[in-house]
Amino acid sequence: MLRKRIRTRRALIVAGVAAVVAVASFTFGRIYLAPDDPAVASPGEPPSDPGAVTPLPTPGPGDSIDTSKPGWTLPYLEADKALPRFDQVINGIAVGPTARHTSGTWCTPGQAQWVDASEAEGTPLALPKQLPAGGVATGARAVRCGDTIVHSEVTIEFPASPTSAAEIAAGKSWFDVQHGGQMFIDKSLFAAPGFSSQIAAERWESTTVNGLPAALGRPILRDEFGESAVAVLDKRRSLQVVVRGFDVHVEDLLAVAREAVR
């Protein structure tokens, strides 16, 4: 339940090569730094035994979901795991388990190096300074090849309210409390656009962001629970912007994407 208005704030930039938290540890920067090691964005497996959990189909908008029960997410996660995943092209962007973008000729072998995110300022790879209220930016960094910044990334954390667990236990829906979440912004120069993702194929759709073609992968439940992503293609600047979310509403995901492609 973020759905917070974008507000101006200076991102809390962490210099150097601080590691991005594990849940968003994939990075297109690895394409420049380790081209033989494909970047795969894979959500963690739910801690469940498939034989002990009955998968439940995605509920309709009017169907109730009791989020106060321990393990309420597991049946939906099991059902989602069974959905097909395959590569496809949406709005000119390849998405799927083995899709990836190609980086072109900006880098020669051994040339790429991690640098402070501030070096991307004034370039198309500059990271956004306007975040949803409550968002804390960490792990910001960029990749330089010679005189060119070719990649930048940052994680945005949304801490849960201290009272969220008690509110849910008292019967308030998980979707109606500040349950916390995370976004990961990735900006890269490309020769051919692509994004590696384990979001189910049927959850992907075409959309636009600031008039640019984009591919949107929706989360598992209510446009909020689970992994989501939007990949935006800016051919004029040879720029691909990906915003990946975990337990954040699609409206917030798209709002951050609009800021990131400015």
C-alpha positions in Angstrom: 0.0 0.0 0.0 2.5 2.6 -1.1 0.8 4.5 -3.8 2.5 7.6 -2.5 2.9 10.8 -4.4 6.4 11.3 -5.9 8.2 14.0 -3.9 11.4 15.8 -4.4 14.2 14.5 -2.2 17.9 13.9 -2.6 18.6 10.2 -2.9 20.8 8.9 -0.1 23.6 7.8 -2.4 26.1 5.2 -1.2 29.3 5.6 -3.1 31.5 2.9 -4.6 30.6 -0.7 -5.1 28.4 -1.4 -2.1 26.5 -4.6 -2.8 22.8 -4.3 -3.7 20.6 -6.3 -1.3 20.2 -9.9 -2.2 16.5 -9.8 -3.4 17.5 -7.4 -6.1 21.1 -8.5 -6.6 20.7 -9.0 -10.4 22.2 -6.2 -12.4 22.7 -5.4 -16.1 26.0 -4.1 -15.0 27.2 -7.7 -15.0 26.7 -7.7 -18.7 29.5 -5.2 -19.0 31.7 -6.6 -16.2 31.1 -10.4 -16.7 29.6 -11.0 -20.2 29.7 -14.8 -19.8 27.6 -14.7 -16.6 24.0 -13.9 -17.7 21.9 -11.8 -15.3 18.8 -13.6 -14.2 16.2 -11.9 -12.1 14.7 -14.8 -10.2 12.4 -14.4 -7.2 13.1 -16.7 -4.2 11.3 -20.0 -4.0 8.5 -19.9 -1.4 9.3 -21.9 1.7 6.8 -24.6 1.1 6.4 -28.2 0.2 4.2 -28.3 -3.0 2.6 -31.5 -1.8 1.5 -29.7 1.4 0.0 -26.5 -0.2 -3.0 -26.5 -2.5 -2.5 -23.9 -5.2 -5.2 -21.3 -5.5 -6.0 -19.4 -8.7 -5.7 -15.6 -8.8 -8.8 -14.3 -7.0 -11.1 -11.8 -8.8 -11.3 -8.1 -7.8 -14.3 -8.8 -5.6 -13.0 -11.9 -4.0 -11.8 -11.7 -0.4 -8.3 -12.7 0.7 -7.7 -13.4 4.4 -4.2 -12.1 4.9 -4.3 -12.6 8.7 -3.6 -16.3 8.4 0.1 -17.4 8.6 1.3 -18.6 5.2 -1.6 -16.9 3.3 0.7 -16.2 0.4 1.8 -19.8 -0.2 -1.1 -21.1 -2.3 -0.9 -18.1 -4.6 2.9 -18.5 -5.0 2.5 -22.2 -5.8 -0.1 -21.5 -8.4 2.1 -18.8 -9.9 5.1 -21.2 -10.1 3.0 -23.5 -12.3 2.4 -20.8 -14.9 4.5 -20.9 -18.1 7.6 -18.8 -18.4 9.0 -18.2 -21.9 10.8 -15.5 -23.8 8.7 -13.0 -25.8 9.0 -9.6 -27.4 6.7 -6.8 -26.2 6.9 -3.4 -27.7 10.3 -4.3 -29.2 11.7 -5.4 -25.8 12.7 -9.0 -25.2 11.5 -10.3 -21.8 11.6 -13.8 -20.3 13.8 -16.3 -18.5 16.7 -16.1 -21.0 16.1 -12.7 -22.5 18.9 -10.0 -22.1 20.0 -6.8 -23.6 23.2 -6.6 -25.6 25.5 -3.7 -24.7 26.9 -2.7 -28.1 30.4 -1.4 -28.7 30.7 1.1 -25.9 33.0 -1.2 -23.9 36.1 -3.2 -24.8 37.1 -6.3 -22.7 38.5 -5.3 -19.4 37.5 -1.6 -19.8 34.4 -1.5 -17.6 34.7 -0.3 -14.1 32.3 0.5 -11.2 32.3 4.2 -10.3 30.3 6.5 -8.1 26.7 7.2 -9.2 27.5 10.9 -9.2 29.5 10.4 -12.4 26.3 9.7 -14.3 24.9 13.2 -13.5 24.3 15.1 -16.7 24.1 11.9 -18.8 21.1 9.9 -19.9 22.2 7.4 -17.2 21.6 9.9 -14.3 19.5 8.3 -11.6 16.3 10.0 -10.5 16.3 12.3 -7.5 12.5 12.2 -7.0 11.3 9.2 -5.1 8.0 8.1 -3.6 7.6 9.5 0.0 9.3 7.2 2.5 11.7 5.6 -0.1 15.3 5.3 0.9 17.9 4.9 -1.9 20.9 2.7 -1.3 23.6 0.9 -3.3 23.7 3.5 -6.1 26.6 3.1 -8.5 27.4 3.3 -12.2 29.6 1.6 -14.8 32.1 3.6 -16.9 33.7 2.5 -20.1 36.4 5.0 -21.1 34.6 8.3 -21.3 31.1 6.9 -21.4 28.8 5.9 -18.6 27.0 2.8 -19.8 25.0 1.7 -16.8 23.6 2.9 -13.5 21.5 1.3 -10.8 20.0 2.0 -7.3 17.8 0.2 -4.9 14.9 1.9 -3.2 13.7 0.5 0.1 10.3 1.2 1.6 10.3 0.2 5.3 7.2 -1.4 6.8 5.3 0.5 9.4 6.2 -0.7 13.0 2.5 -1.4 13.6 1.8 -3.3 10.3 2.1 -6.8 11.8 -0.2 -6.0 14.6 -2.7 -4.4 12.2 -2.7 -7.5 10.0 -3.1 -9.8 13.0 -6.1 -7.7 14.1 -7.8 -8.3 10.8 -6.7 -5.4 8.6 -5.7 -6.5 5.1 -2.1 -6.7 4.1 -3.0 -4.6 1.1 -4.3 -1.8 3.4 -1.2 -1.4 5.6 2.2 0.0 5.0 3.8 -3.5 4.6 7.1 -2.4 3.1 8.6 -3.2 -0.3 11.4 -2.6 -2.6 12.3 -1.2 -6.1 15.4 -1.6 -8.2 16.1 0.9 -10.9 18.5 -0.1 -13.7 19.5 2.2 -16.6 21.7 0.9 -19.5 22.8 1.8 -22.9 21.9 -1.0 -25.4 22.4 -2.3 -28.9 19.4 -4.6 -28.6 16.9 -4.2 -25.6 16.1 -7.1 -23.3 15.3 -8.0 -19.7 15.7 -11.3 -18.0 12.8 -12.1 -15.7 10.9 -15.0 -14.1 7.6 -13.2 -14.1 5.0 -15.5 -15.6 4.5 -14.9 -19.4 0.8 -14.2 -19.0 1.5 -11.3 -16.6 3.3 -9.3 -19.3 1.6 -6.6 -21.4 2.5 -3.7 -23.5 2.2 -0.1 -22.2 3.9 3.3 -22.6 5.9 5.4 -20.2 6.2 9.1 -21.0 5.1 8.2 -24.6 7.9 5.6 -24.9 7.2 1.9 -25.6 7.4 -0.3 -22.6 6.7 -3.8 -21.3 4.9 -4.2 -18.0 5.0 -7.4 -15.9 2.3 -7.3 -13.3 2.6 -8.8 -9.8 0.8 -11.9 -8.6 -2.1 -10.3 -6.6 -4.0 -7.1 -6.7 -1.3 -5.3 -8.7 0.8 -5.3 -5.6 1.9 -8.6 -4.0 4.9 -10.2 -5.5 7.4 -9.3 -8.2 6.7 -6.8 -10.9 8.7 -5.0 -13.5 8.5 -2.4 -16.3 11.1 -2.1 -19.0 11.1 1.1 -21.1 12.8 1.6 -24.5 14.2 5.0 -25.6 15.6 4.3 -29.0 16.7 7.9 -29.6 19.1 7.8 -26.7 19.9 4.0 -27.0 18.6 3.8 -23.4 16.8 1.0 -21.6 15.3 1.7 -18.2 14.0 -1.2 -16.0 12.2 -0.7 -12.7 11.7 -3.9 -10.8 9.4 -4.0 -7.8 8.7 -6.4 -4.9 5.4 -5.9 -3.0 4.9 -2.4 -4.4 1.8 -1.2 -6.3 2.0 -1.0 -10.1 1.1 2.7 -9.9 4.2 3.4 -7.8 6.3 1.3 -10.2 5.2 3.3 -13.2 5.5 6.6 -11.3 9.2 5.8 -10.6 9.7 4.7 -14.2 8.4 8.0 -15.5 11.0 9.8 -13.3 13.8 7.5 -14.4 13.3 8.1 -18.1 13.2 11.9 -18.0 
